[in-house]
């Protein structure tokens, strides 16, 4: 079990943000504290003191990544108040397919996969929480005929995985948009 981290501080927040930028570029697999500390202008001792342990740092990094995910969901939710499922799904897919989000989505995928492989590690519950977050967003939008939300989430996640694996934006984007075009739009105001 990870050692609890000391209370939040400005230095902890600064180190977390620097470490987050580092893992966006380098990933979590094979994360070593020594190169991380050197890259962010710190030391392994300081990181251990501030985060309690390497697992404590990983837990904080995953919480930071999840904060980005929740910010996206909140933005979609705010714009989807009077929306239908198709319009909201198009907004989500526009965000997922944007090239500037590849790093955070790669980190999301790594954490998602690790939470399935190592359910007791610092990423415990990450995948399940992500599914709940996205379904909660979709639950508030339009009628759910025949499990549309679960199918929609599977299509978005599958498209994202394929996009990250191949980089074939044209093919994947076209396929996902074809599916989204079949979702019902709200009739009338």
C-alpha positions in Angstrom: 0.0 0.0 0.0 1.4 3.4 -0.9 2.6 5.8 1.8 0.2 8.7 2.1 1.6 11.9 0.7 2.1 15.0 2.8 -0.6 17.7 2.6 -0.8 19.7 -0.6 1.7 22.5 -1.0 2.7 24.9 -3.8 5.9 22.9 -4.3 4.0 19.7 -4.6 1.6 21.2 -7.1 4.6 22.5 -9.1 6.4 19.2 -9.1 3.2 17.3 -10.0 2.7 19.6 -13.0 6.3 19.2 -14.2 6.1 15.4 -13.7 2.8 15.3 -15.5 4.3 17.1 -18.5 7.2 14.6 -18.4 4.9 11.5 -18.4 2.8 13.0 -21.2 6.0 12.9 -23.3 7.6 9.7 -22.0 4.7 7.6 -20.7 4.4 5.7 -17.4 5.9 2.4 -18.5 9.4 2.1 -17.2 9.1 5.4 -15.3 12.2 5.8 -13.2 12.5 8.5 -10.5 16.1 9.4 -11.2 15.6 10.5 -14.9 12.3 12.1 -14.0 13.8 14.1 -11.1 16.7 15.3 -13.3 14.3 16.3 -16.1 12.2 18.4 -13.8 15.0 20.0 -11.8 14.4 18.0 -8.6 15.9 15.0 -6.8 14.6 11.5 -6.0 14.7 12.4 -2.3 12.5 15.4 -2.8 10.0 13.4 -4.9 9.9 10.7 -2.3 9.4 13.2 0.5 6.7 15.2 -1.4 4.8 12.2 -2.8 5.5 9.6 -0.1 6.6 6.9 -2.6 6.8 6.2 -6.2 3.3 4.7 -6.0 2.2 8.0 -4.4 3.6 9.9 -7.3 1.9 7.6 -9.8 -1.4 8.0 -8.0 -1.0 11.7 -8.1 -0.1 11.7 -11.8 -3.2 9.5 -12.6 -5.4 11.9 -10.6 -3.9 14.8 -12.6 -4.7 13.0 -15.8 -8.2 12.2 -14.7 -8.7 15.9 -13.9 -8.0 16.7 -17.5 -10.5 14.0 -18.6 -13.1 15.4 -16.2 -12.5 18.9 -17.5 -13.3 17.7 -21.0 -16.4 16.0 -19.8 -17.5 19.1 -17.9 -17.0 21.2 -21.1 -19.1 18.8 -23.1 -21.7 18.6 -20.4 -22.0 22.4 -20.2 -22.5 22.6 -23.9 -24.9 19.7 -24.1 -27.6 20.9 -21.7 -30.1 21.3 -24.5 -28.4 18.8 -26.8 -29.1 15.4 -28.2 -26.8 12.3 -27.9 -25.5 12.7 -31.5 -24.5 16.4 -31.0 -22.8 15.6 -27.7 -21.0 12.5 -29.2 -19.8 14.6 -32.1 -18.3 17.1 -29.6 -16.6 14.3 -27.7 -15.2 12.8 -30.9 -14.0 16.2 -32.1 -11.9 16.4 -28.9 -10.7 12.9 -29.0 -9.5 13.1 -32.7 -7.7 16.4 -32.3 -4.0 15.9 -32.7 -3.1 18.1 -29.8 -4.6 15.6 -27.4 -2.6 12.6 -28.4 -0.2 12.7 -25.5 -2.9 12.9 -22.8 -4.9 10.2 -24.6 -1.8 8.0 -24.8 -1.3 8.4 -21.1 -5.0 7.7 -20.5 -4.7 4.4 -22.5 -1.7 3.3 -20.6 -3.3 3.9 -17.2 -6.5 2.3 -18.4 -4.7 -0.9 -19.5 -2.5 -1.0 -16.4 -5.6 -0.7 -14.2 -6.9 -3.9 -15.9 -3.5 -5.7 -15.6 -2.5 -4.6 -12.1 -5.8 -3.9 -10.3 -4.0 -3.4 -7.0 -1.4 -0.9 -8.2 -1.6 2.9 -8.1 -3.9 2.8 -11.1 -6.4 0.6 -9.3 -9.9 1.4 -10.5 -8.8 3.9 -13.2 -10.5 2.1 -16.0 -13.8 1.5 -14.2 -13.9 5.1 -13.0 -13.3 6.3 -16.6 -16.2 4.2 -17.8 -18.5 5.5 -15.1 -17.4 9.1 -15.8 -18.2 8.8 -19.6 -21.5 7.0 -19.0 -22.5 9.7 -16.5 -21.9 12.3 -19.1 -24.0 10.4 -21.7 -26.7 9.5 -19.3 -27.9 13.1 -19.1 -28.3 13.5 -22.8 -31.2 12.4 -24.9 -33.2 9.1 -24.6 -31.2 5.8 -24.4 -33.0 3.6 -26.9 -31.6 0.1 -27.1 -28.4 0.8 -25.1 -27.2 3.6 -27.3 -25.0 5.0 -24.6 -23.1 1.9 -24.0 -22.7 1.2 -27.7 -21.7 4.8 -28.3 -19.0 4.6 -25.6 -17.7 1.4 -27.1 -17.5 3.0 -30.6 -15.7 6.1 -29.2 -13.3 4.1 -27.2 -12.7 1.6 -30.0 -12.1 4.4 -32.5 -9.7 6.1 -30.1 -7.7 2.9 -29.5 -7.5 2.3 -33.3 -6.5 5.9 -33.9 -3.8 5.8 -31.2 -2.5 2.5 -32.6 -2.4 3.4 -36.3 -2.5 7.1 -36.6 -4.9 6.6 -39.5 -7.1 9.7 -38.8 -8.9 9.6 -42.1 -10.1 6.0 -41.9 -10.9 6.0 -38.2 -12.5 9.4 -38.2 -14.6 8.5 -41.2 -15.9 5.3 -39.6 -16.7 6.9 -36.3 -18.5 9.8 -38.0 -20.5 7.4 -40.1 -21.7 5.7 -36.9 -22.5 9.1 -35.2 -24.5 10.2 -38.3 -26.9 7.3 -37.5 -27.6 8.4 -34.0 -31.0 10.2 -33.7 -31.1 14.0 -33.4 -33.7 15.6 -31.2 -36.8 16.6 -33.1 -37.8 20.2 -32.6 -36.7 22.7 -30.0 
